[in-house]
Amino acid sequence: MDKKNLDKDKTKKSLNKIYSIYSDIANVADNVLKSRCPYKDSKSRCTAMFACTYQHMPSSHSSMPICTGSDVLDYRSAWEPSQR
């Protein structure tokens, strides 16, 4: 076998393995985002730069708002503008 072909094969196998790993991670993230607000950080703080129904401001105004939404609700309706 030619050494160049062997390296290409190893490279292709490695890239396929990496793709498979990242593909699995992306699929899990997509499923989580269907029920968890993307603006809620790991400490349940709201990072949204807009008002949301589920934001709660702590007594210290220097802190970020706390997300009071459940991770099993459809949060998207909280962002819809009100009809007047």
C-alpha positions as CSV (number, residue, x, y, z in Angstrom):
1,M,0.0,0.0,0.0
2,D,1.0,3.5,-0.7
3,K,1.8,5.5,2.5
4,K,-0.2,8.5,1.2
5,N,-3.4,6.4,0.8
6,L,-3.0,5.0,4.3
7,D,-2.7,8.5,5.8
8,K,-5.8,9.6,3.9
9,D,-7.7,6.6,5.1
10,K,-6.7,7.2,8.7
11,T,-7.6,10.9,8.4
12,K,-11.0,10.1,6.9
13,K,-11.7,7.6,9.7
14,S,-10.7,10.1,12.3
15,L,-12.8,12.8,10.8
16,N,-15.8,10.5,10.6
17,K,-15.4,9.6,14.2
18,I,-15.2,13.2,15.3
19,Y,-18.2,14.0,13.1
20,S,-20.2,11.2,14.8
21,I,-19.3,12.5,18.3
22,Y,-20.2,16.1,17.5
23,S,-23.4,15.0,15.7
24,D,-24.5,13.2,18.8
25,I,-23.8,16.2,21.0
26,A,-25.7,18.5,18.6
27,N,-28.7,16.1,18.6
28,V,-28.9,16.2,22.4
29,A,-28.5,20.0,22.4
30,D,-31.4,20.3,19.9
31,N,-33.7,18.2,22.0
32,V,-32.8,20.1,25.2
33,L,-33.5,23.4,23.5
34,K,-37.0,22.3,22.7
35,S,-37.9,22.6,26.4
36,R,-35.2,24.7,28.0
37,C,-34.9,28.4,27.3
38,P,-31.7,29.2,25.5
39,Y,-31.3,32.3,27.6
40,K,-31.3,30.4,30.9
41,D,-27.7,29.8,32.1
42,S,-26.5,26.9,34.2
43,K,-27.3,28.9,37.4
44,S,-30.9,29.6,36.3
45,R,-30.1,33.2,35.5
46,C,-31.8,34.9,32.6
47,T,-29.4,36.3,30.0
48,A,-32.1,37.6,27.7
49,M,-31.7,41.3,26.8
50,F,-35.5,41.7,26.7
51,A,-38.4,41.3,29.0
52,C,-39.7,37.8,29.6
53,T,-42.7,36.6,31.6
54,Y,-40.5,34.2,33.6
55,Q,-37.9,36.8,34.7
56,H,-37.7,37.6,38.4
57,M,-35.5,40.4,39.5
58,P,-33.6,39.7,42.8
59,S,-33.6,42.3,45.5
60,S,-30.0,43.3,44.4
61,H,-30.6,45.1,41.2
62,S,-27.0,44.6,40.2
63,S,-27.7,40.9,39.8
64,M,-29.0,39.3,36.7
65,P,-32.7,38.3,36.6
66,I,-33.5,34.8,37.7
67,C,-35.4,32.5,35.3
68,T,-38.5,31.1,37.1
69,G,-39.6,29.0,34.1
70,S,-39.8,25.3,34.2
71,D,-37.6,23.2,31.9
72,V,-40.6,21.3,30.7
73,L,-42.7,24.2,29.5
74,D,-42.9,25.8,26.0
75,Y,-41.2,29.1,26.8
76,R,-41.7,30.6,23.4
77,S,-45.1,32.1,24.2
78,A,-43.4,34.3,26.9
79,W,-41.6,36.1,24.2
80,E,-44.5,36.8,21.9
81,P,-45.5,40.5,21.8
82,S,-48.9,41.2,23.4
83,Q,-51.8,41.9,21.1
84,R,-53.3,45.3,21.8
